[in-house]
Amino acid sequence: MSVSVRIDDSLVEQARAAAKAEFRTVQGQIEFWAKVGRAALDNPDLPASFIAESLMAMNEPRKESTPFVPRSRPK
């Protein structure tokens, strides 16, 4: 589904810069920010950085993920 939305030019420029740094499209960057914002409102006790990193991790391809290995193993 596609919807046209008017967005302030300065926000689009900020999204363009962030999108380039994070290898996303401008549309993808704005969608990501919206998802982070929605999740932050739904989870006010979590830091926005944790939410952003969690969303990015959820979108990583499984084959590129690193398995969790505990630092210390029970004896």
PEJO-V591460 format. One record per backbone hydrogen bond with DSSP energy under -0.5 kcal/mol. NH is the residue of the N-H (numbers start at 1). CO is the residue of the C=O. E is the energy in kcal/mol with one decimal. If there is no record, write none. Layout:
nh: {NH	NH}
co: {CO	CO}
e: {E	E}
This chain:
nh: {11	12	13	14	15	16	17	18	19	20	21	22	23	24	29	30	31	32	33	34	35	36	37	38	39	40	41	42	43	46	51	52	53	54	55	56	57	58	59	59	60	64	65	67}
co: {8	8	9	10	11	12	13	14	15	16	17	18	20	19	25	26	27	28	29	30	31	32	33	34	35	36	37	38	39	43	47	48	49	50	51	52	53	54	55	56	57	61	62	65}
e: {-0.5	-1.9	-2.2	-2.1	-2.5	-2.4	-2.0	-2.4	-2.9	-2.0	-1.8	-1.9	-0.8	-2.7	-2.5	-2.4	-2.4	-2.4	-2.7	-2.2	-2.3	-2.7	-2.7	-2.6	-2.6	-2.6	-2.1	-1.9	-1.5	-2.0	-1.9	-2.8	-2.5	-2.3	-2.5	-2.2	-2.4	-2.2	-1.0	-0.5	-1.1	-1.5	-1.4	-0.5}
